[in-house]
Amino acid sequence: MFLNQGQVYYMPFETTVVLGKRWFYHTDDNTPRPVQELADMYKKATAQDNILILNVGPNREGRVKDTDVEVLQKLKVNLGL
């Protein structure tokens, strides 16, 4: 909650995590977080009306790795989205 010009506003918290182990693209970062771990983070953040920002960095060609796409698709199914 914060006060601005006499009005009280709710500002959600952000949880920002990376899909892999490191920020940005690294050729040696080939192990994404487990789907269940990501689902648990999402559920915990959104249960409290907060935001989960999941950083998925593109490779040097500007594309998201196929393995990362697979994890995101599994996460979507896991969450029923």
N, C-alpha and C positions, 0 to 999 in steps of 0.2 A: 504494500500500500504506500502511496506517496501523495503528497498534497501539492497542488499547483493552482495558484490563484483562487484559493478557497475551496477548490473541488478535490475530493479524494478519489484517487484512481488505483486500480489494481494493475500491477505490472508483473506478468509472469516471469519466473526464473527461466534461464536457459541452461540446459545441459549440453555441452558440445563435446563430442567424441569423434574419433576417427574409426573407419571401418577396419583398417589394419592395425599395425603397431606404431606407425610413425605418421607425422603430418606430411603432406605433400607426397608426390610420387617418388618412390625409391625402387630401383630394380630388384633389390633384395627383400622387399616387404611383400611376401607372397602368402601370408597367412592371415586371412580376415578373422575377425572375432567370430566366435560361434553364434549361430542364429539364436539359440536360446538366451545367450547373454545379451544380445541386442534387443530381443523381445522383452526381457526383464527390465532393461533400462528404459525402453519406450513406455512400458506399462507403469513403471514407478513415476516417471516424469509426468505423463498425461493424467494419471490418477489424481495428481495434485494441481491440475490445470496449468501445468508448465509445458515447456517446449523441449523436444529433443532435436538437436541439430547433429546430423550424421554426415561427417565429411568423407566424401568418396572422391579422391583425387584422380584426375585423368592421367593417362600415360603421356609419353613425349609426343605422340601423334594426336593428342587431344581426345582420346577415346578412353572410356571406362573399361577396365579389364573384364573379360568374359566371366572370370571366376567371381569378381565383385558383383556383377549383374546377377549371377546365380544366387549368391547369398542374399541380395536384396529381394529377389523374387521369392525365395524361401521365407524370408522375413515377412513379406506381404501375406503369404499363405498362413504362416504361423499366427499372425495377428488378425486374420479374418478380414482383411481389407480388400 
